[in-house]
Amino acid sequence: MKLVSAIIKPFKLDDVREAISEIGIDGLTVTEVKGFGRQKGHTELYRGAEYQVDFLPKVKLEIAIGDDQVDRLVEAIMGAARTGKIGDGKIFVYDLQHAVRIRTGETDDEAV
C-alpha cells in the first residue's frame, strides 16, 4: 500500500478530483495549507501599502491506494494539476505500513 500526498494550486482541486475519479479512485482527504517553494511568495498591495506574502495558499491531497494503482494516480494528478507555471506543486509517495477501517475492522488493502 502507498500514501500519495500532493500539494497543488487550490483552483485545480476540482480538476484533480474528477481525474482521479475517472480512474476509479474514490476516496481522498483534502487540507488547506500554506507554503512556498521556488515561488518565494509575492508582494501585494493593501490600502495603498505594499507587503510581502511569504506563504501561498495551497491544497494538500492525501490518498491511500494499493501498490498497483500508484503510477496511474500520479499521472492523473500531474495531468490535471499542471498549468506549466511555477508553483504547480509536488507529489510525494510514501510506503503505508498498515491501515484499518474503523467501522468494519477491515485491514490493509481491504481498508483502502
Residue frames as qw, qx, qy, qz and C-alpha x, y, z in Angstrom:
[[0.000, 0.889, 0.459, 0.000, 0.00, 0.00, 0.00],
 [0.413, 0.176, 0.012, 0.894, 1.05, 3.58, -0.64],
 [0.051, -0.825, -0.394, 0.402, 0.07, 7.00, 0.63],
 [0.425, 0.416, 0.300, 0.746, 0.17, 9.60, -2.13],
 [0.179, -0.763, -0.299, 0.543, 0.41, 13.19, -0.93],
 [0.421, 0.465, 0.366, 0.687, 0.05, 16.02, -3.45],
 [0.117, -0.630, -0.222, 0.735, 0.39, 19.76, -2.93],
 [0.329, 0.451, 0.588, 0.585, -1.47, 21.65, -5.67],
 [0.074, -0.100, -0.021, -0.992, -2.92, 25.05, -6.51],
 [0.322, 0.257, 0.684, -0.602, -6.37, 25.48, -4.94],
 [0.564, 0.444, -0.044, -0.695, -8.18, 26.25, -8.20],
 [0.426, 0.327, -0.786, -0.305, -7.04, 22.88, -9.62],
 [0.350, -0.118, 0.824, -0.430, -8.77, 20.82, -6.91],
 [0.741, 0.331, 0.309, -0.496, -11.95, 20.07, -8.89],
 [0.625, 0.579, -0.462, -0.248, -9.96, 19.07, -11.97],
 [0.113, 0.400, -0.890, 0.186, -7.80, 16.69, -9.94],
 [0.516, 0.022, 0.687, -0.510, -10.81, 15.21, -8.13],
 [0.781, 0.445, 0.034, -0.437, -12.51, 14.49, -11.46],
 [0.481, 0.582, -0.648, -0.098, -9.33, 12.99, -12.94],
 [0.050, -0.279, 0.918, -0.277, -8.81, 10.55, -10.07],
 [0.648, 0.182, 0.499, -0.545, -12.49, 9.65, -10.04],
 [0.712, 0.518, -0.265, -0.393, -12.23, 8.72, -13.74],
 [0.426, 0.422, -0.799, 0.050, -9.51, 6.16, -12.96],
 [0.747, -0.301, -0.569, -0.167, -11.67, 4.55, -10.27],
 [0.390, -0.025, -0.600, 0.698, -10.21, 6.04, -7.09],
 [0.302, -0.703, -0.560, -0.318, -13.00, 7.03, -4.73],
 [0.526, -0.799, -0.250, 0.151, -11.51, 8.47, -1.56],
 [0.515, 0.381, -0.194, 0.743, -9.21, 11.33, -0.70],
 [0.392, -0.739, -0.352, 0.420, -8.52, 13.75, 2.12],
 [0.342, 0.674, 0.121, 0.643, -8.14, 17.46, 1.38],
 [0.475, -0.656, -0.273, 0.519, -6.43, 20.00, 3.64],
 [0.257, 0.927, 0.025, 0.272, -5.95, 23.71, 3.04],
 [0.746, -0.372, -0.011, 0.552, -2.27, 24.51, 3.64],
 [0.185, 0.975, -0.119, -0.045, 0.17, 27.37, 3.09],
 [0.773, -0.323, 0.319, 0.442, 3.75, 27.21, 1.94],
 [0.382, 0.861, -0.232, -0.244, 6.30, 28.21, -0.64],
 [0.877, -0.013, 0.301, 0.375, 8.99, 26.67, -2.76],
 [0.508, 0.099, 0.303, 0.800, 10.67, 28.28, -5.70],
 [0.028, 0.808, 0.428, 0.404, 7.92, 30.90, -5.87],
 [0.403, -0.032, -0.376, 0.834, 9.27, 32.56, -2.71],
 [0.005, 0.680, 0.533, -0.503, 5.94, 34.29, -2.14],
 [0.280, 0.541, 0.389, 0.691, 4.95, 37.58, -3.73],
 [0.062, -0.162, -0.301, 0.938, 4.09, 41.20, -2.90],
 [0.015, -0.664, -0.712, -0.227, 0.55, 42.53, -2.64],
 [0.010, 0.277, -0.058, 0.959, -0.97, 45.96, -2.28],
 [0.319, -0.597, -0.733, 0.070, -3.42, 46.56, 0.59],
 [0.172, -0.930, -0.296, 0.135, -4.87, 50.01, 1.29],
 [0.270, 0.937, -0.181, 0.124, -2.01, 51.64, -0.50],
 [0.364, -0.699, 0.615, -0.019, 0.70, 49.77, 1.37],
 [0.741, 0.365, -0.551, -0.120, 2.80, 47.06, -0.25],
 [0.589, -0.514, 0.575, -0.244, 3.55, 43.98, 1.83],
 [0.270, 0.377, -0.870, -0.170, 5.26, 40.64, 1.32],
 [0.900, -0.109, 0.112, -0.407, 3.18, 37.44, 1.29],
 [0.076, -0.548, 0.832, 0.036, 5.65, 34.68, 2.17],
 [0.312, 0.062, 0.945, -0.080, 3.28, 31.72, 2.35],
 [0.399, 0.097, -0.452, -0.792, 0.99, 30.99, -0.57],
 [0.737, 0.005, 0.430, -0.521, -2.32, 29.13, -0.25],
 [0.308, 0.263, -0.861, -0.307, -2.19, 25.54, -1.48],
 [0.866, -0.149, 0.063, -0.474, -4.27, 22.38, -1.16],
 [0.056, -0.409, 0.910, -0.044, -2.85, 19.10, 0.14],
 [0.863, 0.026, -0.227, -0.451, -4.40, 15.85, -1.06],
 [0.229, -0.385, 0.882, -0.147, -3.78, 12.52, 0.67],
 [0.844, 0.165, -0.212, -0.465, -4.84, 9.28, -1.00],
 [0.465, -0.350, 0.810, -0.072, -4.23, 5.76, 0.31],
 [0.795, 0.401, -0.204, -0.406, -4.12, 3.19, -2.50],
 [0.942, -0.087, 0.296, 0.132, -2.80, -0.22, -3.48],
 [0.433, -0.489, 0.490, 0.577, 0.68, -0.51, -4.99],
 [0.460, 0.278, 0.711, 0.454, -0.72, -1.37, -8.43],
 [0.173, 0.863, 0.462, 0.109, -2.56, 1.96, -8.74],
 [0.397, -0.667, 0.002, 0.630, 0.28, 4.37, -7.88],
 [0.330, -0.083, 0.478, 0.810, 1.51, 5.15, -11.40],
 [0.030, 0.592, 0.656, 0.467, -2.00, 5.79, -12.77],
 [0.294, -0.849, -0.390, 0.203, -2.82, 8.04, -9.82],
 [0.405, -0.526, 0.147, 0.733, 0.38, 10.09, -10.12],
 [0.235, 0.158, 0.585, 0.760, -0.18, 10.54, -13.87],
 [0.086, -0.733, -0.627, -0.251, -3.80, 11.61, -13.29],
 [0.344, -0.814, -0.215, 0.416, -2.81, 14.19, -10.67],
 [0.390, -0.321, 0.333, 0.796, 0.03, 15.52, -12.83],
 [0.173, 0.357, 0.656, 0.642, -2.20, 15.85, -15.87],
 [0.171, -0.798, -0.550, -0.179, -4.99, 17.63, -14.04],
 [0.430, -0.799, -0.159, 0.389, -2.89, 19.89, -11.80],
 [0.554, -0.107, 0.280, 0.776, -0.31, 21.07, -14.33],
 [0.246, 0.913, 0.210, -0.249, -0.53, 24.67, -15.55],
 [0.734, 0.448, 0.045, 0.509, 3.06, 24.84, -16.78],
 [0.018, 0.831, -0.169, 0.529, 3.84, 27.72, -14.45],
 [0.283, 0.259, -0.716, 0.584, 5.95, 27.86, -11.32],
 [0.357, -0.139, 0.514, -0.767, 4.06, 26.74, -8.20],
 [0.691, -0.022, -0.522, -0.500, 2.14, 23.82, -9.75],
 [0.769, -0.466, 0.255, -0.355, 3.11, 21.71, -6.73],
 [0.104, 0.444, -0.888, 0.052, 4.66, 18.39, -5.80],
 [0.904, -0.146, -0.211, -0.343, 3.63, 14.76, -5.41],
 [0.101, -0.512, 0.810, -0.266, 5.11, 12.51, -2.73],
 [0.856, -0.069, -0.425, -0.287, 4.63, 8.73, -2.48],
 [0.268, -0.525, 0.693, -0.414, 5.13, 7.03, 0.89],
 [0.415, -0.050, -0.908, -0.025, 5.01, 3.40, 1.94],
 [0.595, -0.401, 0.096, -0.690, 1.91, 2.74, 4.04],
 [0.056, 0.278, -0.927, 0.247, 2.56, 0.09, 6.67],
 [0.043, -0.335, -0.919, 0.203, -0.93, -0.56, 8.00],
 [0.315, -0.162, -0.146, -0.924, -4.48, 0.68, 7.53],
 [0.002, 0.309, 0.910, -0.275, -7.68, -0.11, 9.44],
 [0.289, -0.433, -0.399, -0.755, -11.26, 0.82, 8.55],
 [0.156, -0.163, 0.625, -0.747, -12.72, 1.77, 11.91],
 [0.693, -0.006, 0.026, -0.721, -16.35, 0.88, 11.08],
 [0.931, 0.112, -0.232, -0.260, -15.72, -2.71, 9.94],
 [0.686, -0.553, 0.463, 0.094, -12.29, -3.59, 11.28],
 [0.856, 0.472, 0.077, 0.195, -11.05, -4.38, 7.76],
 [0.484, -0.695, 0.292, 0.445, -7.30, -4.01, 7.44],
 [0.394, -0.319, 0.572, 0.645, -4.72, -3.04, 4.84],
 [0.002, 0.019, 0.640, 0.768, -5.82, -3.37, 1.18],
 [0.148, -0.560, -0.799, -0.161, -9.44, -4.12, 2.15],
 [0.220, -0.693, -0.402, 0.556, -9.50, -0.95, 4.28],
 [0.049, -0.470, 0.230, 0.851, -8.40, 1.35, 1.49]]
